[in-house]
Amino acid sequence: MTLTLIIGNKNYSSWSLRPWLALKGAGIGFDEVVIPIYIEGSREQILQHSPSGKVPALRHGEITVWDSLAIIEYAAEAFPDAAIWPAGREARAWARSICAEMHSGFVPLRKQMTMNVRRRIPGFPVAEDVAENVARIETIWSETRRRFGEGGPFLLGSFSAADAFYAPVVTRFVTYDVQVSAESRAYMDAILGHPDMRDWCRSAAEESWTLPQFEV
């Protein structure tokens, strides 16, 4: 059965990037349906695929899965050899924890630094609550790399769902000129240099849709 992943605009939809990149990085093939978000008729189109009326959503035969984390967990069960999560129990527990923290947290950063892959805003002012989010993210990256990152340039060495979950943050840090440590910059460079991430950013640059509310 063919997987179909329904996503939003690649320039703006951080939640869509996460499962897209996780599936691509794990070598799981899928068809892609892009529905531009926050324009007239978009919710009605999305509701044809997702009961929440939001993207992303995954169809696999008669099964529909919505929410980025649920999609990744489903894919990990359906394709156990794809190594979406690390093999070791401790590393896997850690990876799931930092993904869940990203999934439910960092609200100030999300609101004040919306994803916009195409934009570059030098000197963007970072509010105190956003700076706290940035500091926590850098700590997550540093601790994860120190504990589990010996096998490669990504958070747990090899590319995993954890990297897919933090990839949108990497784009935000670039867009809004967030100043980070050399260690964090090296990790960001690894994400931005991943071939699937480059493909996503290239597609985002080629999109014709512009959403004024996200063009700060």
LUMVOFI-104154 format. One record per residue (C-alpha): x, y negated, z negated; residue in three letters; residue number from 1. Coordinates in Angstrom, 2 decimals, decimal comma, padded with zeros to 5 digits. Example, Ala and Ser with C-alpha at 12.3 -4.5 7.8 and 13.67 -1.06 7.14 Angstrom:
2
+---------+---------+---------+------+-----+
!       x !       y !       z ! type ! seq !
+---------+---------+---------+------+-----+
!  012,30 !  004,50 ! -007,80 !  ALA !   1 !
!  013,67 !  001,06 ! -007,14 !  SER !   2 !
+---------+---------+---------+------+-----+
//
This chain:
216
+---------+---------+---------+------+-----+
!       x !       y !       z ! type ! seq !
+---------+---------+---------+------+-----+
!  000,00 !  000,00 !  000,00 !  MET !   1 !
!  001,21 ! -003,47 !  000,89 !  THR !   2 !
!  001,60 ! -006,09 ! -001,81 !  LEU !   3 !
!  000,19 ! -009,53 ! -001,08 !  THR !   4 !
!  001,33 ! -012,49 ! -003,17 !  LEU !   5 !
! -000,84 ! -015,59 ! -003,09 !  ILE !   6 !
!  001,11 ! -018,72 ! -003,98 !  ILE !   7 !
!  000,83 ! -022,50 ! -003,91 !  GLY !   8 !
!  002,98 ! -025,14 ! -002,28 !  ASN !   9 !
!  006,63 ! -024,16 ! -002,59 !  LYS !  10 !
!  007,62 ! -027,73 ! -003,31 !  ASN !  11 !
!  005,39 ! -028,06 ! -006,37 !  TYR !  12 !
!  004,23 ! -024,67 ! -007,68 !  SER !  13 !
!  006,64 ! -023,55 ! -010,37 !  SER !  14 !
!  004,36 ! -020,72 ! -011,44 !  TRP !  15 !
!  004,34 ! -019,37 ! -007,88 !  SER !  16 !
!  008,13 ! -019,42 ! -007,67 !  LEU !  17 !
!  008,56 ! -017,10 ! -010,63 !  ARG !  18 !
!  006,93 ! -013,88 ! -009,31 !  PRO !  19 !
!  007,98 ! -014,67 ! -005,72 !  TRP !  20 !
!  011,62 ! -014,85 ! -006,76 !  LEU !  21 !
!  011,38 ! -011,86 ! -009,09 !  ALA !  22 !
!  009,92 ! -009,66 ! -006,36 !  LEU !  23 !
!  012,38 ! -010,90 ! -003,75 !  LYS !  24 !
!  015,32 ! -010,48 ! -006,09 !  GLY !  25 !
!  014,28 ! -006,92 ! -006,89 !  ALA !  26 !
!  013,97 ! -006,02 ! -003,21 !  GLY !  27 !
!  010,20 ! -005,45 ! -003,36 !  ILE !  28 !
!  008,54 ! -006,28 ! -000,06 !  GLY !  29 !
!  005,30 ! -008,22 !  000,09 !  PHE !  30 !
!  003,12 ! -010,34 !  002,35 !  ASP !  31 !
!  002,84 ! -014,00 !  001,43 !  GLU !  32 !
! -000,22 ! -016,24 !  001,51 !  VAL !  33 !
!  000,35 ! -019,95 !  000,81 !  VAL !  34 !
! -002,63 ! -022,04 ! -000,31 !  ILE !  35 !
! -001,86 ! -025,73 ! -000,89 !  PRO !  36 !
! -002,88 ! -026,71 ! -004,41 !  ILE !  37 !
! -004,78 ! -029,74 ! -005,75 !  TYR !  38 !
! -006,40 ! -030,71 ! -002,47 !  ILE !  39 !
! -010,03 ! -030,50 ! -001,38 !  GLU !  40 !
! -011,13 ! -026,89 ! -001,01 !  GLY !  41 !
! -008,00 ! -025,34 ! -002,50 !  SER !  42 !
! -009,74 ! -023,95 ! -005,59 !  ARG !  43 !
! -012,42 ! -022,34 ! -003,45 !  GLU !  44 !
! -009,74 ! -020,70 ! -001,31 !  GLN !  45 !
! -007,82 ! -019,48 ! -004,33 !  ILE !  46 !
! -010,97 ! -018,04 ! -005,91 !  LEU !  47 !
! -011,19 ! -015,67 ! -002,96 !  GLN !  48 !
! -008,00 ! -014,07 ! -004,29 !  HIS !  49 !
! -007,79 ! -014,91 ! -008,01 !  SER !  50 !
! -010,60 ! -014,89 ! -010,60 !  PRO !  51 !
! -008,86 ! -017,68 ! -012,53 !  SER !  52 !
! -008,92 ! -020,01 ! -009,54 !  GLY !  53 !
! -005,19 ! -020,50 ! -009,98 !  LYS !  54 !
! -002,04 ! -019,29 ! -008,28 !  VAL !  55 !
! -000,12 ! -017,07 ! -008,26 !  PRO !  56 !
! -002,08 ! -013,89 ! -007,77 !  ALA !  57 !
! -001,02 ! -010,46 ! -006,55 !  LEU !  58 !
! -003,09 ! -007,95 ! -004,61 !  ARG !  59 !
! -002,00 ! -004,31 ! -004,44 !  HIS !  60 !
! -004,68 ! -002,21 ! -002,81 !  GLY !  61 !
! -007,78 ! -002,56 ! -004,98 !  GLU !  62 !
! -005,79 ! -004,07 ! -007,85 !  ILE !  63 !
! -005,62 ! -007,82 ! -008,42 !  THR !  64 !
! -003,20 ! -009,30 ! -010,94 !  VAL !  65 !
! -003,08 ! -013,00 ! -011,81 !  TRP !  66 !
! -000,70 ! -015,01 ! -013,99 !  ASP !  67 !
!  003,02 ! -015,00 ! -013,22 !  SER !  68 !
!  004,13 ! -012,95 ! -016,22 !  LEU !  69 !
!  001,39 ! -010,36 ! -015,70 !  ALA !  70 !
!  002,43 ! -010,02 ! -012,05 !  ILE !  71 !
!  006,05 ! -009,41 ! -013,00 !  ILE !  72 !
!  005,09 ! -006,84 ! -015,63 !  GLU !  73 !
!  002,80 ! -005,08 ! -013,15 !  TYR !  74 !
!  005,55 ! -004,95 ! -010,53 !  ALA !  75 !
!  008,00 ! -003,58 ! -013,10 !  ALA !  76 !
!  005,56 ! -000,72 ! -013,81 !  GLU !  77 !
!  004,68 ! -000,10 ! -010,17 !  ALA !  78 !
!  008,32 ! -000,16 ! -009,02 !  PHE !  79 !
!  010,36 !  001,17 ! -011,96 !  PRO !  80 !
!  013,50 !  001,61 ! -009,85 !  ASP !  81 !
!  013,56 ! -002,05 ! -008,82 !  ALA !  82 !
!  015,28 ! -003,22 ! -012,03 !  ALA !  83 !
!  013,09 ! -006,25 ! -012,55 !  ILE !  84 !
!  014,00 ! -006,08 ! -016,26 !  TRP !  85 !
!  017,41 ! -005,08 ! -017,67 !  PRO !  86 !
!  017,92 ! -001,37 ! -018,31 !  ALA !  87 !
!  019,01 ! -001,62 ! -021,95 !  GLY !  88 !
!  016,31 ! -001,85 ! -024,62 !  ARG !  89 !
!  017,94 ! -004,75 ! -026,49 !  GLU !  90 !
!  018,60 ! -006,74 ! -023,31 !  ALA !  91 !
!  015,10 ! -006,02 ! -022,04 !  ARG !  92 !
!  013,53 ! -007,18 ! -025,33 !  ALA !  93 !
!  015,62 ! -010,34 ! -025,23 !  TRP !  94 !
!  014,71 ! -011,02 ! -021,60 !  ALA !  95 !
!  011,01 ! -010,58 ! -022,29 !  ARG !  96 !
!  011,24 ! -012,90 ! -025,29 !  SER !  97 !
!  012,90 ! -015,76 ! -023,42 !  ILE !  98 !
!  010,44 ! -015,36 ! -020,54 !  CYS !  99 !
!  007,51 ! -015,48 ! -022,96 !  ALA ! 100 !
!  008,99 ! -018,60 ! -024,59 !  GLU ! 101 !
!  009,18 ! -020,28 ! -021,20 !  MET ! 102 !
!  005,72 ! -019,05 ! -020,27 !  HIS ! 103 !
!  004,06 ! -020,64 ! -023,30 !  SER ! 104 !
!  006,37 ! -023,48 ! -024,26 !  GLY ! 105 !
!  008,29 ! -026,58 ! -023,15 !  PHE ! 106 !
!  005,13 ! -028,61 ! -022,59 !  VAL ! 107 !
!  006,81 ! -032,05 ! -022,66 !  PRO ! 108 !
!  009,27 ! -031,03 ! -019,96 !  LEU ! 109 !
!  006,47 ! -029,57 ! -017,83 !  ARG ! 110 !
!  004,36 ! -032,71 ! -018,08 !  LYS ! 111 !
!  007,08 ! -035,31 ! -017,65 !  GLN ! 112 !
!  009,27 ! -033,46 ! -015,15 !  MET ! 113 !
!  006,90 ! -031,72 ! -012,76 !  THR ! 114 !
!  008,51 ! -029,50 ! -010,17 !  MET ! 115 !
!  009,34 ! -031,30 ! -006,94 !  ASN ! 116 !
!  012,06 ! -029,47 ! -005,04 !  VAL ! 117 !
!  012,43 ! -032,17 ! -002,39 !  ARG ! 118 !
!  012,92 ! -035,15 ! -004,71 !  ARG ! 119 !
!  016,07 ! -036,55 ! -006,32 !  ARG ! 120 !
!  015,65 ! -039,22 ! -009,00 !  ILE ! 121 !
!  019,04 ! -040,35 ! -010,35 !  PRO ! 122 !
!  019,02 ! -041,74 ! -013,86 !  GLY ! 123 !
!  015,52 ! -040,56 ! -014,72 !  PHE ! 124 !
!  014,86 ! -041,49 ! -018,39 !  PRO ! 125 !
!  014,61 ! -038,44 ! -020,63 !  VAL ! 126 !
!  012,17 ! -038,84 ! -023,52 !  ALA ! 127 !
!  013,10 ! -037,49 ! -026,95 !  GLU ! 128 !
!  010,68 ! -034,56 ! -026,82 !  ASP ! 129 !
!  011,93 ! -033,60 ! -023,35 !  VAL ! 130 !
!  015,53 ! -033,84 ! -024,56 !  ALA ! 131 !
!  014,62 ! -031,37 ! -027,31 !  GLU ! 132 !
!  013,24 ! -029,00 ! -024,67 !  ASN ! 133 !
!  016,42 ! -029,37 ! -022,61 !  VAL ! 134 !
!  018,59 ! -028,63 ! -025,64 !  ALA ! 135 !
!  016,59 ! -025,50 ! -026,44 !  ARG ! 136 !
!  016,81 ! -024,29 ! -022,84 !  ILE ! 137 !
!  020,55 ! -024,80 ! -022,79 !  GLU ! 138 !
!  020,82 ! -022,83 ! -026,03 !  THR ! 139 !
!  018,79 ! -020,00 ! -024,51 !  ILE ! 140 !
!  021,03 ! -019,93 ! -021,46 !  TRP ! 141 !
!  024,22 ! -020,03 ! -023,52 !  SER ! 142 !
!  023,18 ! -017,37 ! -026,03 !  GLU ! 143 !
!  021,82 ! -015,07 ! -023,36 !  THR ! 144 !
!  024,96 ! -015,36 ! -021,26 !  ARG ! 145 !
!  027,15 ! -014,78 ! -024,32 !  ARG ! 146 !
!  025,25 ! -011,67 ! -025,41 !  ARG ! 147 !
!  024,37 ! -010,07 ! -022,10 !  PHE ! 148 !
!  025,95 ! -011,94 ! -019,21 !  GLY ! 149 !
!  029,24 ! -010,15 ! -018,70 !  GLU ! 150 !
!  028,09 ! -008,27 ! -015,61 !  GLY ! 151 !
!  027,53 ! -011,28 ! -013,34 !  GLY ! 152 !
!  026,66 ! -014,98 ! -013,10 !  PRO ! 153 !
!  023,02 ! -014,69 ! -014,15 !  PHE ! 154 !
!  021,44 ! -014,78 ! -017,60 !  LEU ! 155 !
!  021,77 ! -011,06 ! -018,22 !  LEU ! 156 !
!  024,58 ! -010,47 ! -015,75 !  GLY ! 157 !
!  022,59 ! -009,15 ! -012,81 !  SER ! 158 !
!  019,63 ! -011,08 ! -011,44 !  PHE ! 159 !
!  016,42 ! -010,27 ! -013,33 !  SER ! 160 !
!  012,95 ! -011,58 ! -014,12 !  ALA ! 161 !
!  014,54 ! -013,88 ! -016,71 !  ALA ! 162 !
!  016,31 ! -015,78 ! -013,96 !  ASP ! 163 !
!  013,10 ! -016,00 ! -011,95 !  ALA ! 164 !
!  011,38 ! -017,53 ! -014,97 !  PHE ! 165 !
!  014,03 ! -020,19 ! -015,49 !  TYR ! 166 !
!  014,60 ! -021,00 ! -011,80 !  ALA ! 167 !
!  011,90 ! -023,73 ! -011,76 !  PRO ! 168 !
!  013,66 ! -025,39 ! -014,69 !  VAL ! 169 !
!  016,85 ! -025,42 ! -012,66 !  VAL ! 170 !
!  015,06 ! -027,32 ! -009,90 !  THR ! 171 !
!  013,65 ! -029,78 ! -012,43 !  ARG ! 172 !
!  017,09 ! -030,46 ! -013,89 !  PHE ! 173 !
!  018,36 ! -031,19 ! -010,38 !  VAL ! 174 !
!  015,39 ! -033,36 ! -009,38 !  THR ! 175 !
!  015,48 ! -035,50 ! -012,51 !  TYR ! 176 !
!  019,26 ! -035,68 ! -012,83 !  ASP ! 177 !
!  019,33 ! -033,99 ! -016,24 !  VAL ! 178 !
!  022,82 ! -033,98 ! -017,72 !  GLN ! 179 !
!  023,87 ! -030,53 ! -018,91 !  VAL ! 180 !
!  026,99 ! -028,73 ! -020,06 !  SER ! 181 !
!  029,51 ! -027,24 ! -017,65 !  ALA ! 182 !
!  028,30 ! -023,78 ! -018,70 !  GLU ! 183 !
!  024,71 ! -024,66 ! -017,85 !  SER ! 184 !
!  025,79 ! -026,23 ! -014,56 !  ARG ! 185 !
!  027,57 ! -023,00 ! -013,59 !  ALA ! 186 !
!  024,41 ! -021,04 ! -014,25 !  TYR ! 187 !
!  022,34 ! -023,53 ! -012,28 !  MET ! 188 !
!  024,75 ! -023,21 ! -009,37 !  ASP ! 189 !
!  024,32 ! -019,43 ! -009,45 !  ALA ! 190 !
!  020,53 ! -019,79 ! -009,25 !  ILE ! 191 !
!  020,65 ! -022,40 ! -006,49 !  LEU ! 192 !
!  023,11 ! -020,26 ! -004,55 !  GLY ! 193 !
!  020,95 ! -017,12 ! -004,69 !  HIS ! 194 !
!  019,88 ! -016,40 ! -001,09 !  PRO ! 195 !
!  016,21 ! -016,01 ! -001,99 !  ASP ! 196 !
!  016,24 ! -019,26 ! -003,91 !  MET ! 197 !
!  017,81 ! -020,98 ! -000,92 !  ARG ! 198 !
!  015,02 ! -019,59 !  001,26 !  ASP ! 199 !
!  012,38 ! -020,96 ! -001,11 !  TRP ! 200 !
!  013,98 ! -024,42 ! -001,21 !  CYS ! 201 !
!  014,33 ! -024,46 !  002,57 !  ARG ! 202 !
!  010,63 ! -023,66 !  002,97 !  SER ! 203 !
!  009,73 ! -026,32 !  000,39 !  ALA ! 204 !
!  011,67 ! -028,92 !  002,36 !  ALA ! 205 !
!  009,77 ! -027,99 !  005,52 !  GLU ! 206 !
!  006,27 ! -028,24 !  004,01 !  GLU ! 207 !
!  004,08 ! -031,07 !  005,26 !  SER ! 208 !
!  001,92 ! -031,38 !  002,13 !  TRP ! 209 !
!  002,56 ! -034,28 ! -000,24 !  THR ! 210 !
!  000,80 ! -034,62 ! -003,58 !  LEU ! 211 !
!  001,06 ! -038,23 ! -004,83 !  PRO ! 212 !
!  000,46 ! -037,26 ! -008,47 !  GLN ! 213 !
!  003,71 ! -035,28 ! -008,42 !  PHE ! 214 !
!  005,75 ! -037,90 ! -006,57 !  GLU ! 215 !
!  006,94 ! -039,76 ! -009,66 !  VAL ! 216 !
+---------+---------+---------+------+-----+
//
